[in-house]
Amino acid sequence: MKRDKRSTSIHIFLLFIVLSVLLWSGIKPDTYRDWALEVFPAVLGLIILISTYNKFRFTTLAYVIIAILCILTFVGGHYTYAKVPLFNWIKEEFHLHRNHYDRFGHFLKGLLAIVIREIIIRKTELKKGFWVITFVLSACLAIAALYEIIEWLVSKIAHGGKAAKDFLDTQGDIWDTQWDMSLCFLGSILALLIFSKYHNRLLNKLPK
């Protein structure tokens, strides 16, 4: 019971941080249209997680990952991914050809592998092993590809306007889509390698 209360307190604290960053990101963003396009998927995900919290409660590791990815999205939505100040400084300091916040973000989205892994292990007959890894990596690639398709559709609907270009954020790289999906895939592999054992310990502590 004490552990449940402690976990709940941590989850509420994480939600408070995420909502605070969301509120900040909506104050004078680069453009409100681009901000709305960027933050909408994360906000929708938060609504689903909050509404199902009592029915399906993730491990704290999964919630930390979700919080990190939401914050990443909200920061990108505020500045647009090509204009995040820290990565502009890195670009200038190391004479890079582009702002790499977008690439960094897609790499970190590989952390979703742990969230997907938890859903598969807890809600299907599959347990730890080869097939779990296969389905997790496949799901991560599918999500990455779906996001790129959505970006493409938005650009078509907006007829290539400024908001569409900011949302696409290719920064002139014709291979940007391939880079994004590849980095997400690499991030997923590393997430499984680094966190799976710790994740297993957390799953084993869950009430049956």
Summary of the structure (lengths in Angstrom):
residues: 208
radius of gyration: 18.0
end to end distance: 14.3
largest distance: 54.9
contacts: 615
relative contact order: 0.12
helix: 78%
strand: 0%
